[in-house]
Amino acid sequence: MKAFATSGPLELTPHEWQMARRLEDQYWIYVVEDALTEPRLTPIRDPARTLPSPQEVVDVVKVVVERWKDVESFGREGG
């Protein structure tokens, strides 16, 4: 399910798109527009085949370091 406060472009994760391509007509996406005011539901069956002009966008991969403040205990030279 994808929900919008109003409306907008539908964004799928790489995994969602892969599963849509693999499962074909067994895969559904449910889009909710105007979710906060007057929700409208649009079911989309087999989005890999039925959605017009999908664009694959390569996104930035993030590296998250939770314990960055512990740099002194690890040493500055990668130890």
mmCIF file of the N, C-alpha and C atoms, coordinates in Angstrom:
data_MODEL
# 
_entry.id   MODEL 
# 
loop_
_atom_site.group_PDB 
_atom_site.id 
_atom_site.type_symbol 
_atom_site.label_atom_id 
_atom_site.label_alt_id 
_atom_site.label_comp_id 
_atom_site.label_asym_id 
_atom_site.label_entity_id 
_atom_site.label_seq_id 
_atom_site.pdbx_PDB_ins_code 
_atom_site.Cartn_x 
_atom_site.Cartn_y 
_atom_site.Cartn_z 
_atom_site.occupancy 
_atom_site.B_iso_or_equiv 
_atom_site.pdbx_formal_charge 
_atom_site.auth_seq_id 
_atom_site.auth_comp_id 
_atom_site.auth_asym_id 
_atom_site.auth_atom_id 
_atom_site.pdbx_PDB_model_num 
ATOM 1   N N  . MET A 1 1  ? 0.840   -1.170  0.000   1.00 0.00 ? 1  MET A N  1 
ATOM 2   C CA . MET A 1 1  ? 0.000   0.000   0.000   1.00 0.00 ? 1  MET A CA 1 
ATOM 3   C C  . MET A 1 1  ? 0.889   1.239   0.000   1.00 0.00 ? 1  MET A C  1 
ATOM 4   N N  . LYS A 1 2  ? 0.489   2.196   -0.810  1.00 0.00 ? 2  LYS A N  1 
ATOM 5   C CA . LYS A 1 2  ? 1.156   3.486   -0.868  1.00 0.00 ? 2  LYS A CA 1 
ATOM 6   C C  . LYS A 1 2  ? 0.106   4.548   -0.571  1.00 0.00 ? 2  LYS A C  1 
ATOM 7   N N  . ALA A 1 3  ? 0.456   5.495   0.264   1.00 0.00 ? 3  ALA A N  1 
ATOM 8   C CA . ALA A 1 3  ? -0.516  6.526   0.630   1.00 0.00 ? 3  ALA A CA 1 
ATOM 9   C C  . ALA A 1 3  ? 0.065   7.910   0.403   1.00 0.00 ? 3  ALA A C  1 
ATOM 10  N N  . PHE A 1 4  ? -0.797  8.824   -0.013  1.00 0.00 ? 4  PHE A N  1 
ATOM 11  C CA . PHE A 1 4  ? -0.430  10.212  -0.247  1.00 0.00 ? 4  PHE A CA 1 
ATOM 12  C C  . PHE A 1 4  ? -1.345  11.114  0.569   1.00 0.00 ? 4  PHE A C  1 
ATOM 13  N N  . ALA A 1 5  ? -0.784  12.179  1.142   1.00 0.00 ? 5  ALA A N  1 
ATOM 14  C CA . ALA A 1 5  ? -1.616  13.181  1.795   1.00 0.00 ? 5  ALA A CA 1 
ATOM 15  C C  . ALA A 1 5  ? -2.554  13.799  0.764   1.00 0.00 ? 5  ALA A C  1 
ATOM 16  N N  . THR A 1 6  ? -2.047  14.034  -0.441  1.00 0.00 ? 6  THR A N  1 
ATOM 17  C CA . THR A 1 6  ? -2.884  14.498  -1.552  1.00 0.00 ? 6  THR A CA 1 
ATOM 18  C C  . THR A 1 6  ? -2.731  13.506  -2.699  1.00 0.00 ? 6  THR A C  1 
ATOM 19  N N  . SER A 1 7  ? -1.709  13.711  -3.529  1.00 0.00 ? 7  SER A N  1 
ATOM 20  C CA . SER A 1 7  ? -1.410  12.803  -4.628  1.00 0.00 ? 7  SER A CA 1 
ATOM 21  C C  . SER A 1 7  ? 0.030   13.039  -5.039  1.00 0.00 ? 7  SER A C  1 
ATOM 22  N N  . GLY A 1 8  ? 0.546   12.210  -5.909  1.00 0.00 ? 8  GLY A N  1 
ATOM 23  C CA . GLY A 1 8  ? 1.920   12.386  -6.365  1.00 0.00 ? 8  GLY A CA 1 
ATOM 24  C C  . GLY A 1 8  ? 2.394   11.179  -7.141  1.00 0.00 ? 8  GLY A C  1 
ATOM 25  N N  . PRO A 1 9  ? 3.653   11.195  -7.552  1.00 0.00 ? 9  PRO A N  1 
ATOM 26  C CA . PRO A 1 9  ? 4.191   10.051  -8.304  1.00 0.00 ? 9  PRO A CA 1 
ATOM 27  C C  . PRO A 1 9  ? 4.286   8.829   -7.399  1.00 0.00 ? 9  PRO A C  1 
ATOM 28  N N  . LEU A 1 10 ? 4.019   7.693   -7.963  1.00 0.00 ? 10 LEU A N  1 
ATOM 29  C CA . LEU A 1 10 ? 4.089   6.429   -7.235  1.00 0.00 ? 10 LEU A CA 1 
ATOM 30  C C  . LEU A 1 10 ? 5.539   5.965   -7.219  1.00 0.00 ? 10 LEU A C  1 
ATOM 31  N N  . GLU A 1 11 ? 6.097   5.759   -6.030  1.00 0.00 ? 11 GLU A N  1 
ATOM 32  C CA . GLU A 1 11 ? 7.476   5.301   -5.890  1.00 0.00 ? 11 GLU A CA 1 
ATOM 33  C C  . GLU A 1 11 ? 7.483   3.909   -5.281  1.00 0.00 ? 11 GLU A C  1 
ATOM 34  N N  . LEU A 1 12 ? 8.162   2.986   -5.937  1.00 0.00 ? 12 LEU A N  1 
ATOM 35  C CA . LEU A 1 12 ? 8.298   1.621   -5.449  1.00 0.00 ? 12 LEU A CA 1 
ATOM 36  C C  . LEU A 1 12 ? 9.745   1.353   -5.096  1.00 0.00 ? 12 LEU A C  1 
ATOM 37  N N  . THR A 1 13 ? 9.953   0.541   -4.093  1.00 0.00 ? 13 THR A N  1 
ATOM 38  C CA . THR A 1 13 ? 11.311  0.141   -3.740  1.00 0.00 ? 13 THR A CA 1 
ATOM 39  C C  . THR A 1 13 ? 11.797  -0.858  -4.780  1.00 0.00 ? 13 THR A C  1 
ATOM 40  N N  . PRO A 1 14 ? 13.123  -1.057  -4.888  1.00 0.00 ? 14 PRO A N  1 
ATOM 41  C CA . PRO A 1 14 ? 13.619  -2.082  -5.811  1.00 0.00 ? 14 PRO A CA 1 
ATOM 42  C C  . PRO A 1 14 ? 13.006  -3.460  -5.528  1.00 0.00 ? 14 PRO A C  1 
ATOM 43  N N  . HIS A 1 15 ? 12.825  -3.791  -4.263  1.00 0.00 ? 15 HIS A N  1 
ATOM 44  C CA . HIS A 1 15 ? 12.244  -5.087  -3.916  1.00 0.00 ? 15 HIS A CA 1 
ATOM 45  C C  . HIS A 1 15 ? 10.784  -5.173  -4.367  1.00 0.00 ? 15 HIS A C  1 
ATOM 46  N N  . GLU A 1 16 ? 10.018  -4.110  -4.170  1.00 0.00 ? 16 GLU A N  1 
ATOM 47  C CA . GLU A 1 16 ? 8.622   -4.105  -4.618  1.00 0.00 ? 16 GLU A CA 1 
ATOM 48  C C  . GLU A 1 16 ? 8.539   -4.291  -6.127  1.00 0.00 ? 16 GLU A C  1 
ATOM 49  N N  . TRP A 1 17 ? 9.399   -3.597  -6.865  1.00 0.00 ? 17 TRP A N  1 
ATOM 50  C CA . TRP A 1 17 ? 9.385   -3.698  -8.328  1.00 0.00 ? 17 TRP A CA 1 
ATOM 51  C C  . TRP A 1 17 ? 9.807   -5.102  -8.777  1.00 0.00 ? 17 TRP A C  1 
ATOM 52  N N  . GLN A 1 18 ? 10.815  -5.653  -8.129  1.00 0.00 ? 18 GLN A N  1 
ATOM 53  C CA . GLN A 1 18 ? 11.265  -7.004  -8.447  1.00 0.00 ? 18 GLN A CA 1 
ATOM 54  C C  . GLN A 1 18 ? 10.129  -8.010  -8.221  1.00 0.00 ? 18 GLN A C  1 
ATOM 55  N N  . MET A 1 19 ? 9.434   -7.887  -7.108  1.00 0.00 ? 19 MET A N  1 
ATOM 56  C CA . MET A 1 19 ? 8.336   -8.805  -6.818  1.00 0.00 ? 19 MET A CA 1 
ATOM 57  C C  . MET A 1 19 ? 7.174   -8.598  -7.799  1.00 0.00 ? 19 MET A C  1 
ATOM 58  N N  . ALA A 1 20 ? 6.909   -7.352  -8.178  1.00 0.00 ? 20 ALA A N  1 
ATOM 59  C CA . ALA A 1 20 ? 5.858   -7.078  -9.159  1.00 0.00 ? 20 ALA A CA 1 
ATOM 60  C C  . ALA A 1 20 ? 6.189   -7.741  -10.488 1.00 0.00 ? 20 ALA A C  1 
ATOM 61  N N  . ARG A 1 21 ? 7.443   -7.683  -10.897 1.00 0.00 ? 21 ARG A N  1 
ATOM 62  C CA . ARG A 1 21 ? 7.855   -8.307  -12.155 1.00 0.00 ? 21 ARG A CA 1 
ATOM 63  C C  . ARG A 1 21 ? 7.802   -9.825  -12.062 1.00 0.00 ? 21 ARG A C  1 
ATOM 64  N N  . ARG A 1 22 ? 8.154   -10.356 -10.919 1.00 0.00 ? 22 ARG A N  1 
ATOM 65  C CA . ARG A 1 22 ? 8.180   -11.803 -10.731 1.00 0.00 ? 22 ARG A CA 1 
ATOM 66  C C  . ARG A 1 22 ? 6.771   -12.391 -10.631 1.00 0.00 ? 22 ARG A C  1 
ATOM 67  N N  . LEU A 1 23 ? 5.916   -11.738 -9.848  1.00 0.00 ? 23 LEU A N  1 
ATOM 68  C CA . LEU A 1 23 ? 4.594   -12.303 -9.571  1.00 0.00 ? 23 LEU A CA 1 
ATOM 69  C C  . LEU A 1 23 ? 3.523   -11.918 -10.593 1.00 0.00 ? 23 LEU A C  1 
ATOM 70  N N  . GLU A 1 24 ? 3.832   -10.949 -11.431 1.00 0.00 ? 24 GLU A N  1 
ATOM 71  C CA . GLU A 1 24 ? 2.938   -10.499 -12.500 1.00 0.00 ? 24 GLU A CA 1 
ATOM 72  C C  . GLU A 1 24 ? 1.521   -10.250 -12.003 1.00 0.00 ? 24 GLU A C  1 
ATOM 73  N N  . ASP A 1 25 ? 0.506   -10.956 -12.526 1.00 0.00 ? 25 ASP A N  1 
ATOM 74  C CA . ASP A 1 25 ? -0.881  -10.638 -12.192 1.00 0.00 ? 25 ASP A CA 1 
ATOM 75  C C  . ASP A 1 25 ? -1.299  -11.069 -10.786 1.00 0.00 ? 25 ASP A C  1 
ATOM 76  N N  . GLN A 1 26 ? -0.386  -11.681 -10.053 1.00 0.00 ? 26 GLN A N  1 
ATOM 77  C CA . GLN A 1 26 ? -0.664  -12.020 -8.660  1.00 0.00 ? 26 GLN A CA 1 
ATOM 78  C C  . GLN A 1 26 ? -0.227  -10.906 -7.704  1.00 0.00 ? 26 GLN A C  1 
ATOM 79  N N  . TYR A 1 27 ? 0.408   -9.873  -8.233  1.00 0.00 ? 27 TYR A N  1 
ATOM 80  C CA . TYR A 1 27 ? 0.917   -8.769  -7.411  1.00 0.00 ? 27 TYR A CA 1 
ATOM 81  C C  . TYR A 1 27 ? -0.002  -7.564  -7.559  1.00 0.00 ? 27 TYR A C  1 
ATOM 82  N N  . TRP A 1 28 ? -0.374  -6.990  -6.445  1.00 0.00 ? 28 TRP A N  1 
ATOM 83  C CA . TRP A 1 28 ? -1.233  -5.810  -6.404  1.00 0.00 ? 28 TRP A CA 1 
ATOM 84  C C  . TRP A 1 28 ? -0.562  -4.701  -5.597  1.00 0.00 ? 28 TRP A C  1 
ATOM 85  N N  . ILE A 1 29 ? -0.804  -3.474  -6.017  1.00 0.00 ? 29 ILE A N  1 
ATOM 86  C CA . ILE A 1 29 ? -0.440  -2.299  -5.223  1.00 0.00 ? 29 ILE A CA 1 
ATOM 87  C C  . ILE A 1 29 ? -1.741  -1.548  -4.969  1.00 0.00 ? 29 ILE A C  1 
ATOM 88  N N  . TYR A 1 30 ? -1.901  -1.096  -3.751  1.00 0.00 ? 30 TYR A N  1 
ATOM 89  C CA . TYR A 1 30 ? -3.085  -0.317  -3.386  1.00 0.00 ? 30 TYR A CA 1 
ATOM 90  C C  . TYR A 1 30 ? -2.624  1.097   -3.073  1.00 0.00 ? 30 TYR A C  1 
ATOM 91  N N  . VAL A 1 31 ? -3.107  2.051   -3.851  1.00 0.00 ? 31 VAL A N  1 
ATOM 92  C CA . VAL A 1 31 ? -2.715  3.444   -3.696  1.00 0.00 ? 31 VAL A CA 1 
ATOM 93  C C  . VAL A 1 31 ? -3.866  4.204   -3.046  1.00 0.00 ? 31 VAL A C  1 
ATOM 94  N N  . VAL A 1 32 ? -3.552  4.929   -1.978  1.00 0.00 ? 32 VAL A N  1 
ATOM 95  C CA . VAL A 1 32 ? -4.548  5.760   -1.306  1.00 0.00 ? 32 VAL A CA 1 
ATOM 96  C C  . VAL A 1 32 ? -4.168  7.219   -1.529  1.00 0.00 ? 32 VAL A C  1 
ATOM 97  N N  . GLU A 1 33 ? -5.056  7.957   -2.182  1.00 0.00 ? 33 GLU A N  1 
ATOM 98  C CA . GLU A 1 33 ? -4.861  9.386   -2.377  1.00 0.00 ? 33 GLU A CA 1 
ATOM 99  C C  . GLU A 1 33 ? -5.736  10.143  -1.382  1.00 0.00 ? 33 GLU A C  1 
ATOM 100 N N  . ASP A 1 34 ? -5.332  11.357  -1.077  1.00 0.00 ? 34 ASP A N  1 
ATOM 101 C CA . ASP A 1 34 ? -6.053  12.206  -0.111  1.00 0.00 ? 34 ASP A CA 1 
ATOM 102 C C  . ASP A 1 34 ? -6.321  11.451  1.188   1.00 0.00 ? 34 ASP A C  1 
ATOM 103 N N  . ALA A 1 35 ? -5.289  10.783  1.673   1.00 0.00 ? 35 ALA A N  1 
ATOM 104 C CA . ALA A 1 35 ? -5.424  9.905   2.835   1.00 0.00 ? 35 ALA A CA 1 
ATOM 105 C C  . ALA A 1 35 ? -5.870  10.633  4.096   1.00 0.00 ? 35 ALA A C  1 
ATOM 106 N N  . LEU A 1 36 ? -5.572  11.916  4.217   1.00 0.00 ? 36 LEU A N  1 
ATOM 107 C CA . LEU A 1 36 ? -5.896  12.656  5.436   1.00 0.00 ? 36 LEU A CA 1 
ATOM 108 C C  . LEU A 1 36 ? -7.277  13.295  5.419   1.00 0.00 ? 36 LEU A C  1 
ATOM 109 N N  . THR A 1 37 ? -7.870  13.433  4.227   1.00 0.00 ? 37 THR A N  1 
ATOM 110 C CA . THR A 1 37 ? -9.139  14.142  4.146   1.00 0.00 ? 37 THR A CA 1 
ATOM 111 C C  . THR A 1 37 ? -10.262 13.241  3.624   1.00 0.00 ? 37 THR A C  1 
ATOM 112 N N  . GLU A 1 38 ? -10.211 12.891  2.350   1.00 0.00 ? 38 GLU A N  1 
ATOM 113 C CA . GLU A 1 38 ? -11.219 12.028  1.735   1.00 0.00 ? 38 GLU A CA 1 
ATOM 114 C C  . GLU A 1 38 ? -10.499 10.909  0.985   1.00 0.00 ? 38 GLU A C  1 
ATOM 115 N N  . PRO A 1 39 ? -10.104 9.857   1.688   1.00 0.00 ? 39 PRO A N  1 
ATOM 116 C CA . PRO A 1 39 ? -9.299  8.797   1.069   1.00 0.00 ? 39 PRO A CA 1 
ATOM 117 C C  . PRO A 1 39 ? -9.981  8.164   -0.142  1.00 0.00 ? 39 PRO A C  1 
ATOM 118 N N  . ARG A 1 40 ? -9.176  7.986   -1.195  1.00 0.00 ? 40 ARG A N  1 
ATOM 119 C CA . ARG A 1 40 ? -9.616  7.285   -2.400  1.00 0.00 ? 40 ARG A CA 1 
ATOM 120 C C  . ARG A 1 40 ? -8.643  6.145   -2.661  1.00 0.00 ? 40 ARG A C  1 
ATOM 121 N N  . LEU A 1 41 ? -9.146  4.949   -2.785  1.00 0.00 ? 41 LEU A N  1 
ATOM 122 C CA . LEU A 1 41 ? -8.334  3.760   -2.988  1.00 0.00 ? 41 LEU A CA 1 
ATOM 123 C C  . LEU A 1 41 ? -8.319  3.376   -4.463  1.00 0.00 ? 41 LEU A C  1 
ATOM 124 N N  . THR A 1 42 ? -7.109  3.159   -4.992  1.00 0.00 ? 42 THR A N  1 
ATOM 125 C CA . THR A 1 42 ? -6.956  2.671   -6.359  1.00 0.00 ? 42 THR A CA 1 
ATOM 126 C C  . THR A 1 42 ? -6.137  1.396   -6.319  1.00 0.00 ? 42 THR A C  1 
ATOM 127 N N  . PRO A 1 43 ? -6.749  0.246   -6.597  1.00 0.00 ? 43 PRO A N  1 
ATOM 128 C CA . PRO A 1 43 ? -5.985  -1.001  -6.677  1.00 0.00 ? 43 PRO A CA 1 
ATOM 129 C C  . PRO A 1 43 ? -5.346  -1.129  -8.062  1.00 0.00 ? 43 PRO A C  1 
ATOM 130 N N  . ILE A 1 44 ? -4.100  -1.566  -8.102  1.00 0.00 ? 44 ILE A N  1 
ATOM 131 C CA . ILE A 1 44 ? -3.388  -1.745  -9.373  1.00 0.00 ? 44 ILE A CA 1 
ATOM 132 C C  . ILE A 1 44 ? -2.868  -3.173  -9.422  1.00 0.00 ? 44 ILE A C  1 
ATOM 133 N N  . ARG A 1 45 ? -3.399  -3.953  -10.347 1.00 0.00 ? 45 ARG A N  1 
ATOM 134 C CA . ARG A 1 45 ? -2.966  -5.337  -10.522 1.00 0.00 ? 45 ARG A CA 1 
ATOM 135 C C  . ARG A 1 45 ? -1.849  -5.379  -11.564 1.00 0.00 ? 45 ARG A C  1 
ATOM 136 N N  . ASP A 1 46 ? -0.816  -6.185  -11.294 1.00 0.00 ? 46 ASP A N  1 
ATOM 137 C CA . ASP A 1 46 ? 0.319   -6.372  -12.203 1.00 0.00 ? 46 ASP A CA 1 
ATOM 138 C C  . ASP A 1 46 ? 0.940   -5.036  -12.610 1.00 0.00 ? 46 ASP A C  1 
ATOM 139 N N  . PRO A 1 47 ? 1.419   -4.259  -11.631 1.00 0.00 ? 47 PRO A N  1 
ATOM 140 C CA . PRO A 1 47 ? 1.937   -2.919  -11.934 1.00 0.00 ? 47 PRO A CA 1 
ATOM 141 C C  . PRO A 1 47 ? 3.120   -2.912  -12.893 1.00 0.00 ? 47 PRO A C  1 
ATOM 142 N N  . ALA A 1 48 ? 3.905   -3.976  -12.924 1.00 0.00 ? 48 ALA A N  1 
ATOM 143 C CA . ALA A 1 48 ? 5.059   -4.004  -13.830 1.00 0.00 ? 48 ALA A CA 1 
ATOM 144 C C  . ALA A 1 48 ? 4.616   -3.973  -15.289 1.00 0.00 ? 48 ALA A C  1 
ATOM 145 N N  . ARG A 1 49 ? 3.434   -4.485  -15.573 1.00 0.00 ? 49 ARG A N  1 
ATOM 146 C CA . ARG A 1 49 ? 2.923   -4.476  -16.950 1.00 0.00 ? 49 ARG A CA 1 
ATOM 147 C C  . ARG A 1 49 ? 1.933   -3.356  -17.212 1.00 0.00 ? 49 ARG A C  1 
ATOM 148 N N  . THR A 1 50 ? 1.206   -2.929  -16.184 1.00 0.00 ? 50 THR A N  1 
ATOM 149 C CA . THR A 1 50 ? 0.102   -1.998  -16.434 1.00 0.00 ? 50 THR A CA 1 
ATOM 150 C C  . THR A 1 50 ? 0.436   -0.530  -16.194 1.00 0.00 ? 50 THR A C  1 
ATOM 151 N N  . LEU A 1 51 ? 1.435   -0.229  -15.401 1.00 0.00 ? 51 LEU A N  1 
ATOM 152 C CA . LEU A 1 51 ? 1.772   1.177   -15.156 1.00 0.00 ? 51 LEU A CA 1 
ATOM 153 C C  . LEU A 1 51 ? 2.473   1.775   -16.369 1.00 0.00 ? 51 LEU A C  1 
ATOM 154 N N  . PRO A 1 52 ? 2.065   2.969   -16.796 1.00 0.00 ? 52 PRO A N  1 
ATOM 155 C CA . PRO A 1 52 ? 2.684   3.580   -17.967 1.00 0.00 ? 52 PRO A CA 1 
ATOM 156 C C  . PRO A 1 52 ? 4.036   4.218   -17.654 1.00 0.00 ? 52 PRO A C  1 
ATOM 157 N N  . SER A 1 53 ? 5.000   3.978   -18.489 1.00 0.00 ? 53 SER A N  1 
ATOM 158 C CA . SER A 1 53 ? 6.310   4.643   -18.462 1.00 0.00 ? 53 SER A CA 1 
ATOM 159 C C  . SER A 1 53 ? 7.006   4.655   -17.111 1.00 0.00 ? 53 SER A C  1 
ATOM 160 N N  . PRO A 1 54 ? 7.245   3.500   -16.502 1.00 0.00 ? 54 PRO A N  1 
ATOM 161 C CA . PRO A 1 54 ? 8.004   3.528   -15.243 1.00 0.00 ? 54 PRO A CA 1 
ATOM 162 C C  . PRO A 1 54 ? 9.451   3.941   -15.495 1.00 0.00 ? 54 PRO A C  1 
ATOM 163 N N  . GLN A 1 55 ? 10.016  4.689   -14.581 1.00 0.00 ? 55 GLN A N  1 
ATOM 164 C CA . GLN A 1 55 ? 11.410  5.116   -14.658 1.00 0.00 ? 55 GLN A CA 1 
ATOM 165 C C  . GLN A 1 55 ? 12.170  4.470   -13.522 1.00 0.00 ? 55 GLN A C  1 
ATOM 166 N N  . GLU A 1 56 ? 13.273  3.798   -13.844 1.00 0.00 ? 56 GLU A N  1 
ATOM 167 C CA . GLU A 1 56 ? 14.121  3.262   -12.790 1.00 0.00 ? 56 GLU A CA 1 
ATOM 168 C C  . GLU A 1 56 ? 15.100  4.352   -12.389 1.00 0.00 ? 56 GLU A C  1 
ATOM 169 N N  . VAL A 1 57 ? 15.119  4.677   -11.095 1.00 0.00 ? 57 VAL A N  1 
ATOM 170 C CA . VAL A 1 57 ? 15.983  5.722   -10.565 1.00 0.00 ? 57 VAL A CA 1 
ATOM 171 C C  . VAL A 1 57 ? 16.961  5.079   -9.605  1.00 0.00 ? 57 VAL A C  1 
ATOM 172 N N  . VAL A 1 58 ? 18.245  5.295   -9.850  1.00 0.00 ? 58 VAL A N  1 
ATOM 173 C CA . VAL A 1 58 ? 19.265  4.793   -8.945  1.00 0.00 ? 58 VAL A CA 1 
ATOM 174 C C  . VAL A 1 58 ? 19.391  5.801   -7.820  1.00 0.00 ? 58 VAL A C  1 
ATOM 175 N N  . ASP A 1 59 ? 19.178  5.337   -6.605  1.00 0.00 ? 59 ASP A N  1 
ATOM 176 C CA . ASP A 1 59 ? 19.180  6.220   -5.452  1.00 0.00 ? 59 ASP A CA 1 
ATOM 177 C C  . ASP A 1 59 ? 20.510  6.124   -4.724  1.00 0.00 ? 59 ASP A C  1 
ATOM 178 N N  . VAL A 1 60 ? 20.736  7.026   -3.828  1.00 0.00 ? 60 VAL A N  1 
ATOM 179 C CA . VAL A 1 60 ? 21.959  7.063   -3.040  1.00 0.00 ? 60 VAL A CA 1 
ATOM 180 C C  . VAL A 1 60 ? 21.882  6.019   -1.933  1.00 0.00 ? 60 VAL A C  1 
ATOM 181 N N  . VAL A 1 61 ? 22.972  5.298   -1.750  1.00 0.00 ? 61 VAL A N  1 
ATOM 182 C CA . VAL A 1 61 ? 23.065  4.352   -0.650  1.00 0.00 ? 61 VAL A CA 1 
ATOM 183 C C  . VAL A 1 61 ? 23.652  5.087   0.537   1.00 0.00 ? 61 VAL A C  1 
ATOM 184 N N  . LYS A 1 62 ? 23.001  4.955   1.694   1.00 0.00 ? 62 LYS A N  1 
ATOM 185 C CA . LYS A 1 62 ? 23.490  5.628   2.892   1.00 0.00 ? 62 LYS A CA 1 
ATOM 186 C C  . LYS A 1 62 ? 24.293  4.652   3.736   1.00 0.00 ? 62 LYS A C  1 
ATOM 187 N N  . VAL A 1 63 ? 25.300  5.163   4.374   1.00 0.00 ? 63 VAL A N  1 
ATOM 188 C CA . VAL A 1 63 ? 26.048  4.415   5.377   1.00 0.00 ? 63 VAL A CA 1 
ATOM 189 C C  . VAL A 1 63 ? 25.776  5.101   6.706   1.00 0.00 ? 63 VAL A C  1 
ATOM 190 N N  . VAL A 1 64 ? 25.219  4.364   7.655   1.00 0.00 ? 64 VAL A N  1 
ATOM 191 C CA . VAL A 1 64 ? 24.868  4.930   8.957   1.00 0.00 ? 64 VAL A CA 1 
ATOM 192 C C  . VAL A 1 64 ? 25.811  4.358   10.001  1.00 0.00 ? 64 VAL A C  1 
ATOM 193 N N  . VAL A 1 65 ? 26.436  5.241   10.764  1.00 0.00 ? 65 VAL A N  1 
ATOM 194 C CA . VAL A 1 65 ? 27.342  4.828   11.834  1.00 0.00 ? 65 VAL A CA 1 
ATOM 195 C C  . VAL A 1 65 ? 26.762  5.334   13.138  1.00 0.00 ? 65 VAL A C  1 
ATOM 196 N N  . GLU A 1 66 ? 26.161  4.441   13.894  1.00 0.00 ? 66 GLU A N  1 
ATOM 197 C CA . GLU A 1 66 ? 25.525  4.818   15.155  1.00 0.00 ? 66 GLU A CA 1 
ATOM 198 C C  . GLU A 1 66 ? 26.548  5.261   16.198  1.00 0.00 ? 66 GLU A C  1 
ATOM 199 N N  . ARG A 1 67 ? 27.663  4.550   16.292  1.00 0.00 ? 67 ARG A N  1 
ATOM 200 C CA . ARG A 1 67 ? 28.621  4.795   17.379  1.00 0.00 ? 67 ARG A CA 1 
ATOM 201 C C  . ARG A 1 67 ? 29.792  5.657   16.917  1.00 0.00 ? 67 ARG A C  1 
ATOM 202 N N  . TRP A 1 68 ? 29.524  6.678   16.157  1.00 0.00 ? 68 TRP A N  1 
ATOM 203 C CA . TRP A 1 68 ? 30.599  7.509   15.643  1.00 0.00 ? 68 TRP A CA 1 
ATOM 204 C C  . TRP A 1 68 ? 31.355  8.243   16.733  1.00 0.00 ? 68 TRP A C  1 
ATOM 205 N N  . LYS A 1 69 ? 30.739  8.467   17.875  1.00 0.00 ? 69 LYS A N  1 
ATOM 206 C CA . LYS A 1 69 ? 31.410  9.155   18.981  1.00 0.00 ? 69 LYS A CA 1 
ATOM 207 C C  . LYS A 1 69 ? 32.470  8.270   19.635  1.00 0.00 ? 69 LYS A C  1 
ATOM 208 N N  . ASP A 1 70 ? 32.436  6.973   19.346  1.00 0.00 ? 70 ASP A N  1 
ATOM 209 C CA . ASP A 1 70 ? 33.409  6.044   19.912  1.00 0.00 ? 70 ASP A CA 1 
ATOM 210 C C  . ASP A 1 70 ? 34.700  5.986   19.096  1.00 0.00 ? 70 ASP A C  1 
ATOM 211 N N  . VAL A 1 71 ? 34.923  6.960   18.233  1.00 0.00 ? 71 VAL A N  1 
ATOM 212 C CA . VAL A 1 71 ? 36.079  6.948   17.340  1.00 0.00 ? 71 VAL A CA 1 
ATOM 213 C C  . VAL A 1 71 ? 37.388  6.845   18.128  1.00 0.00 ? 71 VAL A C  1 
ATOM 214 N N  . GLU A 1 72 ? 37.483  7.474   19.285  1.00 0.00 ? 72 GLU A N  1 
ATOM 215 C CA . GLU A 1 72 ? 38.708  7.422   20.088  1.00 0.00 ? 72 GLU A CA 1 
ATOM 216 C C  . GLU A 1 72 ? 39.028  6.012   20.532  1.00 0.00 ? 72 GLU A C  1 
ATOM 217 N N  . SER A 1 73 ? 38.014  5.233   20.892  1.00 0.00 ? 73 SER A N  1 
ATOM 218 C CA . SER A 1 73 ? 38.270  3.875   21.365  1.00 0.00 ? 73 SER A CA 1 
ATOM 219 C C  . SER A 1 73 ? 38.686  2.942   20.213  1.00 0.00 ? 73 SER A C  1 
ATOM 220 N N  . PHE A 1 74 ? 38.333  3.286   18.985  1.00 0.00 ? 74 PHE A N  1 
ATOM 221 C CA . PHE A 1 74 ? 38.723  2.461   17.841  1.00 0.00 ? 74 PHE A CA 1 
ATOM 222 C C  . PHE A 1 74 ? 40.066  2.896   17.270  1.00 0.00 ? 74 PHE A C  1 
ATOM 223 N N  . GLY A 1 75 ? 40.507  4.053   17.601  1.00 0.00 ? 75 GLY A N  1 
ATOM 224 C CA . GLY A 1 75 ? 41.763  4.569   17.059  1.00 0.00 ? 75 GLY A CA 1 
ATOM 225 C C  . GLY A 1 75 ? 41.507  5.294   15.745  1.00 0.00 ? 75 GLY A C  1 
ATOM 226 N N  . ARG A 1 76 ? 42.374  6.195   15.416  1.00 0.00 ? 76 ARG A N  1 
ATOM 227 C CA . ARG A 1 76 ? 42.186  7.002   14.209  1.00 0.00 ? 76 ARG A CA 1 
ATOM 228 C C  . ARG A 1 76 ? 42.713  6.344   12.952  1.00 0.00 ? 76 ARG A C  1 
ATOM 229 N N  . GLU A 1 77 ? 43.427  5.248   13.081  1.00 0.00 ? 77 GLU A N  1 
ATOM 230 C CA . GLU A 1 77 ? 44.014  4.606   11.904  1.00 0.00 ? 77 GLU A CA 1 
ATOM 231 C C  . GLU A 1 77 ? 43.288  3.306   11.563  1.00 0.00 ? 77 GLU A C  1 
ATOM 232 N N  . GLY A 1 78 ? 42.009  3.206   11.895  1.00 0.00 ? 78 GLY A N  1 
ATOM 233 C CA . GLY A 1 78 ? 41.212  2.057   11.505  1.00 0.00 ? 78 GLY A CA 1 
ATOM 234 C C  . GLY A 1 78 ? 41.366  0.857   12.395  1.00 0.00 ? 78 GLY A C  1 
ATOM 235 N N  . GLY A 1 79 ? 41.952  0.981   13.574  1.00 0.00 ? 79 GLY A N  1 
ATOM 236 C CA . GLY A 1 79 ? 42.199  -0.144  14.447  1.00 0.00 ? 79 GLY A CA 1 
ATOM 237 C C  . GLY A 1 79 ? 41.106  -0.453  15.301  1.00 0.00 ? 79 GLY A C  1 
# 
